[in-house]
């Protein structure tokens, strides 16, 4: 069978609950080779499952299931993508955004060179974390003393082959925004293998959903810290320039 509802999710609510629910389903679940595909509604009939509206219940069902990873269609929208990403995070199941791999997409990098590059990135990122740790500590302390808000932002980003991961950044302040120092924790993502020191821009989940099909092909590559930092700084500088011009007028 290539299409079915995973039994664990199907059994996560009682018959009484099933009769109470008169809402329409928002997605179709497809079981394929230990993967759960979450797609917009299609021709396949999908009963309404209340568990799909509760993040904790969905996480518990996924955790008890034999699903190894989840692939979700970006057409479901940012709210549902965040919902499934949070549930997968709680159940320790990886989740991937379904993107076009592109027939023309290829890499000439050999497996050995790729392993070597990942190793170099890991070593350099670890060294940079050690060197910048005093500065990071001062920034974190100043943020904690000035506000009760969390020091770190953990926004969903799209990594290699569409894999969703939490990008670590310091909470943005006027000073950190101007200098780009809020991006220092991204080095943690490099150590975790979710990013590279150099590579294409790392898009947030919200930004990735705005890309067209051709632009989404770049989501097949491992994103880089440097390019993301440069793009963000350019956008920040442009914002400052626009504000200055507006003030002068």
N, C-alpha and C positions, 0 to 999 in steps of 0.2 A: 504494500500500500504506500502510495506517495502522498496521499492527502487524508488526514484524519486529525481529530482533536486528541491531544495527548490524554490518556486515561486519567492521569493524576489530576489535571486541571478539571476534567469532566466530573470527577468525583469529589471535588472540593466544596460542594454545596449540596444541601439536602433537597429531596423532592419537594418539600414544602416551600423552600426558598425559590425553587425553580418555577412553581406555579405563581408565586407572588410577583415575579419579574415579568412585566409586559413591555419592556423596553426593547429597542432594536439593537442588534450587535453592530459594532463599529469596525470590525475587522474579521478577516478570515485567517484561521490558523492552519498551517500546512506542515505536516511532519515529513521530513525527508532526511534519511541517513543521519540520525541522531541530532539533526538540526531542526529547530522550530522556526518556521518562516511566518512572520506577522505581516499580512498584506491587507490592502483595502478590500472591502466587500466585492465579491465577484459572483460568478455563476454558482459556485459551490454553496449549498445551504449551510448556514452557520447559526446554531441556536444561541440565544442570549445567555451569557455566562456571567452572573453577578460578580464572580471572583475577579473578572477583568476590570472591575471598577474600584477595586480595593488593592492598594499597593502592597500592603503587608501580606494579605491573603495570597496574592499572586506570587510574591517572593517565596512564601512557604510551599506553594504548589510546585514552583520551579525547582526548589531545593530538593523536593522528594521525587522529582521526575528523573528520567534518564537523559534528559536534554543536555547536550554538551555545549551548545552555543545557540544564540538567538540571532536571527537576521531580520531586520525590520525595514519596511518600505518607508522612505522619506515622505511619501504622499500622505501619510497618516497625520502629519503636522507636528509642530514642536511640542505641544502639550502632551500628546500621547507618546512621543518619543522619549521625553523626559520621564514620564510615568514608567515606561518599560525599562529604561536605563536604570532608574532608581531601584526597581524591583530586582533586576538582574544583578545589580551591585550587592544587594542584601543577600541574594542567594548564591553569590560567587559564581555566576554564570556570565561568560563574556558575551557582549552584544555588539553586532556589526550593523552599520548602515548599509543597505543594499544600494550599491553604486555600480554604474557601468564600468566594467574593467577596461573596455576599449580595445578594439582589435589592433589598433596601432600602438597601444601601450606596451612597451617592453623595456627591459633593462639589460645592458651589456655587461653588468657587473657580475663577476663569478661569485660562487658561494663562498670561496675562500676570502676574496676581497671584502665581501659583505660582512663576514665574521670578524675580519681584521678591523674594518671600519667601526663596527659596533663596539669592539673591545677598546679601540682608541677613544671613541666617544665616552665610554664608561669611565675610563681612567682620567681623562681630561676633566669631565664633569665632576667627578669625585674630588679631584684636586681643587677645582674652582670653588666647590662647596666649602672645602676646608679653609681656603684662603679668604673667602668672603663671609665666613661664618661670624666674625666679630661685627661686621657691618650689618649683616642680616639680624643679628641679635639686637643691635641698637635700634634698627628700624621697627622690629617686632615689639620691643619694649616701649618705644615712643607711641606706637599705635595703641597698645594696650592701656597706657596711662591716659591717653587722650580720648579714648572711646571704649565702650563696652562691646562693640561689634567684633565679630571674629577677625583675627589677624589675617588669616588666609581665606582667599576665595577659591572654591573648588568647582569651577564651571565645567560642564561637559564639552569636550573637544573631539574632533574626528581625526583619528590616526591612520596608520597604514592599513590598506584594504578596507577602509571604512570603520575600523574598530573604534568604539567610543571609550574615552578615558577621561578621568578628572585631571584638568590642567591646574597645577598649583601656582597661585600668584598671591602676592601681598595685597591686602585691601588697598585700593587706589586712593592716594592722597595727592594734593596739588604738587608737592615736592617729588614724590615717587613717580607721578605721571609725567612730570617734566623731564626727569632724569632717566626714567625707564627702570628704576631699581625695583619696582614691584614685580618685574619679570624674573628676578633672581631665583625664586623657587622652581622655575621651569627646569632648572638643572636636575631637580629630583626626578622629573619625568624622563630625562635623558638616562639617568642611572637605572630607572625602572624599565628602560628599553622602549618607551612609548614615543620618544622623540629622538632626533639626532641634533648634533650641534649645528649642522648646516643642512639645508634642504628647503623644500617649498614651504610656503606659509602654513602655519597651523591654524585651521579654521575652527571657530566655536561651532557648536551644533546649530545655533540659530543662523550663523553666517553661511554654513554649508547648505542649508535648506534654500538659500537664495541663489545658489549657483545653478546654472543650466546644466543639461546632461553632459555637454562637452567639457565644461569647467569642472564637473564632479570627477572626471577621470584622474585629476591630480590627487584626489583623495586616496588613490592606490599606493602612493608613495609615503615614506616615512617623513613626517614634517620636521622642520628645523627650527631651532631656537633663534638663531641669528636673524634669519629672514623675517620671522614673526616680530622680533624686537624692532627691526628696521622699519617695517611697515607701520607698526603701531606708533613709533616715534614720528614718522612722517605725517601720519594722521593727526597726532597730537600737536605737532608744530603748525600744521595747516589750520587746526582749530584755534590755536593761539593767535595766528596771523589774522584769521577772519574776525576774531573778537576785537583785536587791536584796530583793524580797519573800520569795524562797526562803531567802535568808541570814538574814533576820529571824526566820523561822519556826524 
